[in-house]
């Protein structure tokens, strides 16, 4: 009988340890739930709004519905950062590593524009290979393709937005001419008006594909451009082009005057900005 108190002490000690273990499990579970649950207002911002909240107007009569415009300056800056970051990422690749869509300058614009407007979750990072890169915050207004336009992101017909014809007015594909005429607006011809995320457009008369575009980016604190050359050569001798990244000074000193972004160059159409950034 004199060993019984020790037995009881050991039993109570074991029960106490088990109780503390169970309590710790509950505390950890509560901590996990509290820190992973999203507030109702945050969840609402990431989901497409109800159809009745869409702005079916077209304030600028440029063919882009107001529900697509990134009116919040934070969203506009996030878009510019995503757009240029994706362009930079593609510019660092070898031609054979580029997404299949990027075969010319318009393909580069379409790809970077579409990917910038997607929801950037873990799946997106794995699919694009941009894992580990320092990237901007998320756009909150909407995400491609979560709008009434669905996958039809690019305006392809003239005229202001018309809800009754939107299924035919927008498409997944648009060439350089359609991008400049239907999806962007002119900012000017002075490079001092340009910002990273804006575009340069050229029209080279006499070429089979005369419309050309470049993405403005920042290179070491200075303005630069990223563009796709398009196929190099003709016929059976043609080779796939490449994505190039150059300082604006190099472009201004281009050996061929028709590629210089200056007022005296009639082939230079000017600086353009995406319609979704229109807020002047």
Secondary structure, DSSP 8 states (H G I E B T S, - for coil): -TTHHHHHHHHHHHHHHHHHHHHHHHHHHHHHHHHH---HHHHHHHS---GGG-----TTSSS--GGGS--SHHHHHHHHHHHHHHHHHHHTS-GGGS-TT-SSHHHHHHHHHHHHTB---HHHHHHHT-TT--------S--BT-STTTT--EE-S-SS--GGGHHHHEES---HHHHHHHSEEEEES-GGG--TT-EEEEE-TTSTT-EEEEEEEEETTEEEEEEE---BSSGGG-B---EEEEEHHHHHT-SSGGG--STT-TTEEEEEEEGGG---
